[in-house]
Amino acid sequence: MYETDYKNNYLSEDKQSTSLVICGEAGHGIQTVEGLLTQVFKLGGLNVFATKEYMSRVRGGSNSTQIRVSSKKVSAPVKRIDILIPLDKSALPHLKERISKDTIILGEKEKVSPQQEILDVPFSRVAKEIGNPIFANIVAVGIIAAIFRIKQQIPLECIKKYFSAKGEKIIQGNIAAIKRGYELASNLIKKGSLAQLSVPVPDFSQDIQEEILLNGAEAVSLGAISGGCNFISAYPMSPSTGVLIFLSQHAEEFNIIAEQAEDEISAINLALGAWYAGARGMVTTSGGGFTLMEEGVSLAGMLELPMVIHLAQRPGPATGLPTRTEQGDLELALYSGHGEFPRIIYAPGGIQDLFYLTQRAFNLADKFQIPVFVLTDQYLMDSYYNTMEFKLTEMDIERYTRKTKKNYKRYQLNKNGISDRGIPGWGEGLVLVDSDEHDEQGRITEDLSSRTRMVDKRLRKLKAIKENTISPELVGSKEYEVLIVSWGSTYYIVKEALENLKDHRVSFLHFKQVYPLPSETEEYLKKAKKVIVVENNATSQFSKLLKLYTGIEVEHKILKYNGEPFFVEELIGKLEKVI
C-alpha cells in the first residue's frame, strides 16, 4: 500500500466505475487482451476507456494497460487499481505505487512472488491443459468478462472474429480458454473471494453497443481520409507510426499512395510534391523526425503549398523517452521553419476532435496554402474509448485549385494574399514555383521591393486565417472566479477532475486551436481572479504563448513531465492546493 498527497481513494466508492490493469513484459499478449476486453465490454453494454504505458523494447520490460469500465462515459486515466492481473515477477514492483489494500490481485503466486495478498489463479496451468501456454492471456480475458457479468457468448464471438485469420485450431484453443476462464471466475465468486469488488451495471439506454471504439491513431487516419487525403509519406517513429500503418493497410480501399520514405526530409518533400501535383498529402512524425522536416516546412511557406503535418509528441530532447507522452513540442511546431510565414496549429482533445480537426486541417491547408499542424501525443494516440459515430454526411472536401489561363501568375498580388493555385498540366498557364524569393510569375528575383511585397502578401493571409479560428470551449459556469486552462490531450482529464471538485467558482477553458490564438482568449483570462494552466511539459509552453499574445502572466501552473499523463485523482489533489 502506498501513501500520496492526493486523493488515492478517488472513485473507490463509485459503484459505476472499475479500474482494471494488466501488466507484464512485452510479448505476453497484453495488447491482445486490451483489444479483446474493450470490445467485450462495449458489446456488453458498458462504457470503456483504455490507455497503455510501455517500454521501448520488443521483449522484456514492464508494460501495462489500464481499462476503465463504467456505466457512465469515461475518457481519462485514474491511478487507482481495483483489479490487477500481473503476468510476471516485475509487474508488482512496477505498479507498487498504484496498489492499495483494496486492490484485488489475480495472478500465479509462483510466477509473481507477491509481497501482499493475492488470489492464486493458475493461468499457465490451465493454458497448458488446453494445449498451449500462449492461451494464458485469453484465460484472463474469460475471467474478467465473467467477473463483469458479461454473457459468455460475447467474448466467444469476439474471439472468432479477432483470430479469424489464425486458423481453426487457434480459434478453438482460444474458445476453450474463454470457457475455462469463466469456470475459474465462477469458483472465485462462489468462494466469496470477490465479495469486496463492485462492478458497474450495463446501461443499455445509452446505445453503447452501437457506438464506435477506436484509438487516436485510427481517428487521425479516418479524419485524413475524410479530408480527401490520397498521399501519405513518413519514416516510422513512435508514437506517430499508427497513422502510417492504418493508411497503408487501407490504401487500396481509399485510393491512397502510402510511401515509407528513406528519411523524414524525403517524406515531407514527397508530400509537398504531391500537393504541387494536385494531390492532398500529409506526413506523420514525432519530435526528432520532425526536426529533420523543418526545412520542408519552410519550403511550404515559400512555395505557398498546403501541407498537413501530424506531429505526435513524446518526451525529448533527442531520443528521450520514445514510448512515453509529453506536450513538449508546442514551441517546436510554432517556430519551426526559418523565415516568417503563417501556419495553423490544432491540438485535439479527444477522439472526436482528432477526426474532425484532421479533416479540417486538409481543407484549411488547401484554402490558405499553408502548413497546418495536428499536434497530438503518445497518450492520445494510444488511448481509445467508445464514442458516437462520426457524422460523415456533414463532411465536405473543399478544393481550392484552379484551372490556369494563358497568362497565369502563381503568386499574383491581391488584397487577401491568397492567389489562385494552379496544377501543372491543368489549363494553359505555366505553374512556376521556386524556393528562392520570386515574383508574381514564380521566377527568381532579387529585387528588394518585390521581396517586401511578397513577404507582405504571405502574411496578409493571417487576417483570413484568424477569422477561421476555433473558439476555446468553456466547461462550467460563465460566472467563474477560478479558470483552469489547458490544451490538447488533457481535455478529458481536466474535465473529470473539475466535475469531481464540485466547486461552482471553478470553470475550465480548453483550447483545441493553439495558433493563432482565438481573439476572445484575453477576455476569458481577464475575467478570472485566478488562472491555473495545466500542461504535460516542464516550462509551461502554453502559458508563455498566452503571455506573448495577451500580455497576461499566468501565476499558477500545474506541470507534469515524467512521461506519464495526469491521473484524474492526482490532478484533483494538485488543483485543490492551488484553488
GIKA-V148297 format. One record per residue. RES is the residue in three letters. PHI is phi in radians with two decimals (none if undefined). OMEGA is omega in degrees with one decimal (999 if undefined). D_FIRST is the distance of its C-alpha to the first C-alpha in whole Angstrom. Layout:
# GIKA-V148297
res: <RES,RES>
phi: <PHI,PHI>
omega: <OMEGA,OMEGA>
d_first: <D_FIRST,D_FIRST>
This chain:
# GIKA-V148297
res: <MET,TYR,GLU,THR,ASP,TYR,LYS,ASN,ASN,TYR,LEU,SER,GLU,ASP,LYS,GLN,SER,THR,SER,LEU,VAL,ILE,CYS,GLY,GLU,ALA,GLY,HIS,GLY,ILE,GLN,THR,VAL,GLU,GLY,LEU,LEU,THR,GLN,VAL,PHE,LYS,LEU,GLY,GLY,LEU,ASN,VAL,PHE,ALA,THR,LYS,GLU,TYR,MET,SER,ARG,VAL,ARG,GLY,GLY,SER,ASN,SER,THR,GLN,ILE,ARG,VAL,SER,SER,LYS,LYS,VAL,SER,ALA,PRO,VAL,LYS,ARG,ILE,ASP,ILE,LEU,ILE,PRO,LEU,ASP,LYS,SER,ALA,LEU,PRO,HIS,LEU,LYS,GLU,ARG,ILE,SER,LYS,ASP,THR,ILE,ILE,LEU,GLY,GLU,LYS,GLU,LYS,VAL,SER,PRO,GLN,GLN,GLU,ILE,LEU,ASP,VAL,PRO,PHE,SER,ARG,VAL,ALA,LYS,GLU,ILE,GLY,ASN,PRO,ILE,PHE,ALA,ASN,ILE,VAL,ALA,VAL,GLY,ILE,ILE,ALA,ALA,ILE,PHE,ARG,ILE,LYS,GLN,GLN,ILE,PRO,LEU,GLU,CYS,ILE,LYS,LYS,TYR,PHE,SER,ALA,LYS,GLY,GLU,LYS,ILE,ILE,GLN,GLY,ASN,ILE,ALA,ALA,ILE,LYS,ARG,GLY,TYR,GLU,LEU,ALA,SER,ASN,LEU,ILE,LYS,LYS,GLY,SER,LEU,ALA,GLN,LEU,SER,VAL,PRO,VAL,PRO,ASP,PHE,SER,GLN,ASP,ILE,GLN,GLU,GLU,ILE,LEU,LEU,ASN,GLY,ALA,GLU,ALA,VAL,SER,LEU,GLY,ALA,ILE,SER,GLY,GLY,CYS,ASN,PHE,ILE,SER,ALA,TYR,PRO,MET,SER,PRO,SER,THR,GLY,VAL,LEU,ILE,PHE,LEU,SER,GLN,HIS,ALA,GLU,GLU,PHE,ASN,ILE,ILE,ALA,GLU,GLN,ALA,GLU,ASP,GLU,ILE,SER,ALA,ILE,ASN,LEU,ALA,LEU,GLY,ALA,TRP,TYR,ALA,GLY,ALA,ARG,GLY,MET,VAL,THR,THR,SER,GLY,GLY,GLY,PHE,THR,LEU,MET,GLU,GLU,GLY,VAL,SER,LEU,ALA,GLY,MET,LEU,GLU,LEU,PRO,MET,VAL,ILE,HIS,LEU,ALA,GLN,ARG,PRO,GLY,PRO,ALA,THR,GLY,LEU,PRO,THR,ARG,THR,GLU,GLN,GLY,ASP,LEU,GLU,LEU,ALA,LEU,TYR,SER,GLY,HIS,GLY,GLU,PHE,PRO,ARG,ILE,ILE,TYR,ALA,PRO,GLY,GLY,ILE,GLN,ASP,LEU,PHE,TYR,LEU,THR,GLN,ARG,ALA,PHE,ASN,LEU,ALA,ASP,LYS,PHE,GLN,ILE,PRO,VAL,PHE,VAL,LEU,THR,ASP,GLN,TYR,LEU,MET,ASP,SER,TYR,TYR,ASN,THR,MET,GLU,PHE,LYS,LEU,THR,GLU,MET,ASP,ILE,GLU,ARG,TYR,THR,ARG,LYS,THR,LYS,LYS,ASN,TYR,LYS,ARG,TYR,GLN,LEU,ASN,LYS,ASN,GLY,ILE,SER,ASP,ARG,GLY,ILE,PRO,GLY,TRP,GLY,GLU,GLY,LEU,VAL,LEU,VAL,ASP,SER,ASP,GLU,HIS,ASP,GLU,GLN,GLY,ARG,ILE,THR,GLU,ASP,LEU,SER,SER,ARG,THR,ARG,MET,VAL,ASP,LYS,ARG,LEU,ARG,LYS,LEU,LYS,ALA,ILE,LYS,GLU,ASN,THR,ILE,SER,PRO,GLU,LEU,VAL,GLY,SER,LYS,GLU,TYR,GLU,VAL,LEU,ILE,VAL,SER,TRP,GLY,SER,THR,TYR,TYR,ILE,VAL,LYS,GLU,ALA,LEU,GLU,ASN,LEU,LYS,ASP,HIS,ARG,VAL,SER,PHE,LEU,HIS,PHE,LYS,GLN,VAL,TYR,PRO,LEU,PRO,SER,GLU,THR,GLU,GLU,TYR,LEU,LYS,LYS,ALA,LYS,LYS,VAL,ILE,VAL,VAL,GLU,ASN,ASN,ALA,THR,SER,GLN,PHE,SER,LYS,LEU,LEU,LYS,LEU,TYR,THR,GLY,ILE,GLU,VAL,GLU,HIS,LYS,ILE,LEU,LYS,TYR,ASN,GLY,GLU,PRO,PHE,PHE,VAL,GLU,GLU,LEU,ILE,GLY,LYS,LEU,GLU,LYS,VAL,ILE>
phi: <none,-2.15,-2.10,-2.42,-1.66,-2.17,-1.35,-1.05,-1.59,-0.91,1.25,-1.13,-1.77,-1.51,-1.29,-1.53,-2.32,-2.28,-1.86,-1.98,-2.25,-2.00,-2.39,-3.07,-1.44,-1.02,1.83,-1.51,1.39,-1.11,-1.12,-1.13,-1.05,-1.05,-1.07,-1.26,-1.12,-1.10,-1.17,-1.07,-1.09,-1.09,-1.18,-1.49,1.54,-2.00,-1.27,-2.49,-2.37,-2.37,-2.56,-2.39,-2.32,-2.58,-1.56,-1.51,-2.80,-1.41,-2.31,1.49,1.29,-2.25,-2.06,-2.47,-2.23,-1.86,-2.11,-1.66,-2.09,-2.69,-1.46,-2.10,-1.08,-2.32,-2.56,-2.62,-1.49,-2.05,-1.43,-1.06,-2.10,-1.57,-2.24,-2.17,-2.03,-1.51,-1.78,-2.73,-1.18,-1.39,-1.10,-1.15,-1.07,-1.11,-1.90,-0.99,-1.33,-1.88,-1.59,-2.16,-1.14,-1.57,-1.26,-1.61,-1.87,-1.92,-2.85,-1.77,-0.98,-1.19,-1.61,-1.78,0.80,-1.25,-1.67,-2.26,-1.11,-2.50,-1.52,-1.29,-2.13,-1.43,-0.96,-1.18,-1.08,-1.11,-1.08,-1.14,-1.12,-1.24,2.41,-2.85,-1.03,-1.16,-1.40,-1.02,-1.19,-1.34,-1.03,-1.10,-1.04,-1.10,-1.06,-1.12,-1.04,-1.19,-1.03,-1.55,1.06,-1.42,-1.02,-1.03,-1.09,-1.15,-1.12,-1.11,-1.18,-1.11,-1.05,-1.04,-1.27,-1.14,-1.85,-1.04,-1.54,-1.59,1.74,-1.15,-1.10,-1.15,-1.06,-1.15,-1.11,-1.23,-1.09,-1.09,-1.12,-1.07,-1.11,-1.18,-1.07,-1.12,-1.14,-1.10,-1.11,-1.05,-1.14,-1.10,-1.17,-1.10,-1.33,1.41,-1.17,-1.93,-1.06,-1.38,-1.54,-1.91,-2.09,-1.19,-1.73,-1.01,-2.10,-1.30,-1.25,-1.48,0.99,-1.04,-1.09,-1.54,-1.39,-1.69,-2.29,-2.68,-1.73,-1.09,-1.09,-1.18,-1.15,-1.05,-1.09,-1.17,-1.12,-1.11,-1.06,-1.17,-1.51,1.52,-1.03,-2.28,-2.68,-2.36,-2.31,-2.87,-1.95,-0.98,-2.76,-1.14,-1.71,-1.62,-1.13,-0.98,-1.20,-1.08,-1.10,-1.08,-1.20,-1.18,-1.13,-1.94,-1.07,-1.16,-1.10,-1.99,0.98,-1.94,-1.58,-2.00,-2.20,-1.52,-1.32,-1.29,-2.85,-1.24,-1.09,-1.10,-1.03,-1.26,-1.21,-1.07,-1.17,-1.11,-1.09,-1.12,-1.08,-1.04,-1.48,1.91,-1.46,-2.13,-1.98,-2.60,-2.16,-2.28,-2.80,-2.25,-0.80,-1.10,-1.19,-1.17,-0.95,-1.23,-1.47,-1.05,-1.10,-1.19,-1.08,-1.13,-1.09,-1.05,-1.12,-1.31,-1.34,0.95,-1.81,-1.16,-2.80,-1.92,-2.07,-1.59,-1.96,-1.63,-1.40,-2.55,-1.16,-2.04,-1.37,0.92,-1.20,1.01,-1.96,-1.15,-2.02,-1.95,-2.08,-2.98,-1.93,-1.66,-2.00,-1.07,-1.20,-1.08,-1.17,-1.19,-1.94,-1.19,1.49,-1.30,1.61,-1.98,-2.80,-1.34,-2.76,-2.23,-2.22,-1.75,-2.37,-1.02,-1.72,-2.95,-1.04,-1.07,-1.05,-0.99,-1.20,-1.23,-1.29,-1.15,-1.03,-1.14,-1.01,-1.15,-1.14,-1.36,-1.06,-1.16,-1.11,-1.74,1.00,-2.46,-1.32,-2.13,-1.71,-1.97,-1.70,-2.14,-2.75,-1.03,-1.00,-1.22,-1.18,-1.71,-1.70,-2.62,-2.79,-1.33,-2.65,-1.12,-1.09,-1.27,-1.52,-1.15,-1.19,-1.64,-1.63,-2.06,-1.57,-1.64,-1.98,-2.15,-1.35,-2.26,-1.25,-1.45,-1.76,-1.02,-1.76,-1.04,-2.02,-1.04,-2.04,-1.05,-1.27,-2.69,-1.22,-1.68,1.43,-1.82,-1.55,-1.04,-1.79,-1.65,-2.08,-0.94,1.58,-1.96,1.94,-1.57,-1.40,-1.76,-1.68,-1.77,-2.39,-2.76,-1.35,-1.33,-1.06,-2.48,-1.62,-1.09,-1.30,1.76,-1.53,-1.00,-2.49,-2.08,-1.21,-1.23,-1.22,-1.12,-1.00,-1.06,-1.10,-1.26,-1.08,-1.08,-1.02,-1.11,-1.34,-1.11,-1.08,-1.02,-1.06,-1.21,-1.08,-1.14,-1.26,-1.90,-1.22,-1.69,-1.15,-1.18,-1.68,-1.69,-1.90,1.91,-1.21,-1.29,-1.72,-1.62,-1.90,-2.01,-2.12,-1.52,-2.11,-2.61,-2.52,1.14,-1.20,-1.38,-0.90,-1.25,-1.15,-1.15,-1.08,-1.20,-1.08,-1.07,-1.04,-1.53,-1.22,0.90,-2.10,-1.14,-1.34,-1.86,-2.23,-2.30,-2.01,-1.98,-1.85,-1.78,-2.10,-1.84,-2.76,-1.10,-1.14,-1.01,-1.11,-1.47,-0.97,-1.05,-1.08,-1.05,-1.21,-1.15,-1.23,-1.48,-1.33,-2.48,-2.01,-2.15,-1.75,-1.98,-2.54,-1.67,-2.67,-1.59,-2.01,0.93,-1.06,-1.25,-1.04,-1.14,-1.15,-1.08,-1.15,-1.07,-1.83,-2.11,1.38,-1.67,-1.52,-1.51,-1.44,-1.82,-2.28,-1.98,-2.15,-2.48,-2.62,-1.63,1.79,-1.84,-1.28,-1.17,-1.64,-1.00,-1.20,-1.08,-1.18,-0.99,-1.07,-1.20,-1.16,-1.04,-1.19,-1.47,-1.16>
omega: <-177.0,177.1,176.9,178.1,176.1,-171.4,179.7,-175.4,178.5,178.7,-177.4,178.0,-179.7,-175.9,-177.3,-170.7,177.9,179.8,-179.2,178.2,173.5,-175.3,176.8,-179.8,176.8,-177.6,179.8,177.4,-179.2,179.9,177.2,178.8,179.8,-178.9,-179.9,-175.1,179.7,176.9,-179.2,179.9,-179.0,179.6,176.9,175.7,-179.4,172.8,-175.7,172.8,179.7,172.8,-174.0,169.7,-173.9,-178.5,-175.7,178.0,-177.9,178.5,177.8,-178.4,176.9,178.6,177.5,172.2,175.3,175.0,174.1,-178.2,-172.7,173.3,175.0,-177.6,174.8,-177.1,-176.7,-178.5,171.0,-179.9,-178.3,173.5,176.4,178.4,179.1,173.1,177.2,-176.5,176.6,-175.0,-176.5,-172.9,-176.0,175.3,-178.7,-174.4,-170.5,-178.1,-179.7,-178.0,178.5,178.6,-179.0,-178.8,174.7,-177.2,177.1,-177.4,179.0,-175.2,-177.5,-179.1,-171.5,178.4,-173.3,173.4,179.8,-176.9,-178.8,173.7,-174.5,-179.5,-173.0,-178.6,-174.6,-179.7,179.2,179.5,178.5,177.7,177.7,176.8,-177.7,-179.8,-177.4,-179.3,-175.9,-178.5,178.6,171.6,178.1,177.0,179.4,178.9,-177.7,179.6,179.7,178.9,-179.9,174.4,176.8,177.6,-173.5,-177.8,-178.1,177.1,178.4,178.2,177.9,178.2,-178.9,-178.9,-175.1,-176.0,-175.3,-178.1,-174.4,-178.9,-173.2,-178.3,178.6,179.7,-178.3,176.8,179.0,175.3,177.9,179.5,177.3,-177.9,178.4,176.5,177.2,178.4,179.3,178.6,179.3,178.5,178.9,-179.3,-180.0,179.9,-177.8,-176.6,-176.8,-174.4,-177.2,-174.3,172.5,178.6,-177.6,179.2,179.2,177.2,-174.6,177.3,-178.4,-177.0,-178.8,-177.0,-178.8,-178.5,178.5,178.9,-178.7,-178.9,-175.4,-179.4,178.6,179.7,176.0,-178.2,179.6,175.1,177.7,178.3,179.3,176.9,177.9,179.5,174.9,175.8,171.8,173.9,-176.9,166.4,-171.4,176.5,179.2,4.3,-174.5,-168.2,-178.5,179.2,177.8,-179.4,-177.2,-178.0,175.2,-179.8,-176.9,-175.4,-177.9,-178.5,-175.3,177.1,-179.8,169.7,-180.0,-174.5,170.5,-175.6,-180.0,175.6,-175.3,177.6,177.9,-176.2,-177.0,178.1,174.0,-178.9,175.6,176.8,178.3,177.4,179.6,-177.9,176.3,177.5,175.6,-170.0,176.3,169.6,175.1,-173.8,174.3,-169.2,-177.3,177.5,-179.8,177.3,177.9,-177.8,-169.7,177.7,176.9,176.0,178.6,177.4,176.5,178.7,-178.9,-179.0,-174.6,176.6,173.8,173.7,174.2,-176.5,173.0,-177.6,-179.1,-171.4,172.1,-176.0,172.8,1.7,-177.0,-178.5,174.9,174.3,-168.1,-178.6,-179.2,-172.5,176.1,173.2,-171.1,-173.0,176.4,-179.3,176.1,178.6,-175.9,-173.2,-177.2,179.2,-178.9,-177.4,-176.2,179.7,-175.7,177.4,173.4,176.7,174.3,178.5,-175.8,-179.5,-177.7,-174.5,179.9,177.9,-178.8,-179.4,-172.5,-179.5,175.5,176.3,-179.3,-179.6,179.4,-179.0,-177.0,173.3,179.3,-176.5,-174.1,177.7,-175.8,169.8,175.6,-178.2,167.3,-170.7,-179.7,176.4,-175.9,179.9,-177.5,-178.6,-173.8,178.7,172.8,-178.4,178.9,-177.3,179.9,174.8,177.8,-178.8,-173.6,-178.3,-179.8,-176.5,177.3,172.5,-177.4,-178.9,-174.1,175.9,-177.5,173.2,-172.1,173.9,-170.3,-176.7,-176.2,174.3,-176.7,-175.2,-179.0,-179.9,178.7,-173.6,-174.6,177.9,-177.9,179.4,-179.7,179.6,177.4,178.9,179.1,177.1,179.6,-177.1,-174.7,-174.5,176.6,-177.3,-178.7,174.2,179.3,179.8,170.5,171.9,-170.8,176.1,-176.3,179.0,-176.7,179.5,179.7,176.0,171.0,175.9,-171.6,176.9,175.3,177.9,-179.7,-179.1,-178.0,175.6,179.1,178.8,-177.7,-177.2,177.8,178.7,-175.4,-179.8,179.7,178.6,-179.4,177.3,-179.5,-179.8,178.5,-178.5,174.7,-179.8,176.0,177.5,-178.1,-175.8,173.6,-179.6,-175.8,171.4,179.2,-178.8,172.9,-178.5,173.9,-179.4,173.7,-165.6,-179.7,-171.1,-173.9,177.6,179.1,-178.4,179.3,176.6,179.0,-179.8,-177.4,173.6,178.7,179.4,-174.6,179.8,-170.7,173.8,-172.7,178.4,-177.7,179.1,172.3,166.8,-176.1,173.7,-12.0,178.9,176.6,-173.7,-176.4,-176.6,-176.7,-179.5,177.8,-175.7,-177.6,-177.5,-175.2,172.7,-180.0,177.4,179.1,178.0,179.4,-178.2,173.5,172.9,-170.9,-172.1,-179.9,-175.9,-179.6,175.1,179.3,177.8,177.8,179.6,-177.8,-172.8,177.3,-176.9,-176.7,177.4,178.2,-175.8,-171.8,-178.1,174.1,-171.7,175.4,-173.8,177.4,-179.1,178.3,168.0,171.0,166.5,-174.4,-176.2,174.9,-179.0,177.0,-179.3,-179.2,178.3,-179.5,-179.9,-176.7,-177.3,999>
d_first: <0,4,7,10,14,14,14,10,12,15,17,15,18,20,22,24,21,18,16,17,16,18,18,20,23,26,28,26,27,25,27,29,26,26,29,30,27,28,32,31,29,31,34,32,33,29,28,26,25,24,23,22,21,23,24,28,29,31,29,26,23,20,21,19,20,19,21,21,23,24,28,28,29,26,26,23,20,16,13,11,11,13,14,14,17,16,20,19,18,17,15,11,12,13,11,7,7,8,6,4,6,9,9,12,13,16,18,20,18,21,21,17,16,13,11,9,11,13,17,19,22,25,25,27,29,30,31,33,35,36,37,35,32,31,31,28,26,29,28,24,26,28,25,23,27,27,24,25,28,30,34,34,37,35,33,36,38,36,36,40,40,37,39,42,43,42,44,44,43,40,40,40,38,35,36,36,32,32,33,31,28,29,30,27,25,28,27,23,24,27,25,23,19,19,20,17,17,20,22,24,28,31,33,36,38,36,38,35,37,40,37,37,34,34,32,33,35,37,38,39,41,43,43,45,47,48,49,52,50,52,51,48,48,45,44,40,37,34,33,36,37,36,39,42,41,41,44,46,45,47,49,52,51,51,54,52,52,49,50,47,49,49,47,46,49,51,49,50,53,54,52,54,57,56,56,60,61,60,57,53,51,47,45,42,40,37,37,39,41,42,43,46,47,48,51,52,50,53,55,54,55,58,60,58,57,54,50,47,44,41,39,35,33,30,29,32,34,36,34,31,28,30,27,25,26,28,31,32,36,37,40,41,42,43,45,46,50,52,55,54,54,52,49,47,43,41,37,36,33,33,34,37,38,38,40,43,42,43,46,47,47,50,52,52,52,55,56,56,56,53,50,47,43,40,37,34,31,29,26,29,31,28,27,29,29,32,35,38,41,43,46,48,51,51,50,53,54,56,58,60,63,66,69,71,75,77,77,73,71,67,67,69,69,68,66,63,62,62,65,65,64,66,65,67,70,70,73,75,74,72,68,68,65,64,61,64,65,67,70,70,71,68,71,69,71,71,72,70,71,70,67,66,67,65,62,63,63,60,58,60,58,55,57,56,53,52,53,51,48,45,44,40,39,38,35,35,38,41,41,38,37,34,34,31,33,32,33,33,30,28,30,28,24,26,28,25,23,27,27,24,25,28,30,34,34,32,34,33,36,35,37,38,41,41,44,47,45,46,48,47,44,45,46,42,41,44,43,39,39,36,35,31,31,28,28,27,29,29,32,33,35,36,36,39,41,41,42,45,46,46,46,43,40,37,35,31,29,26,26,23,24,22,23,21,22,20,18,19,17,16,20,20,19,21,24,23,24,27,28>
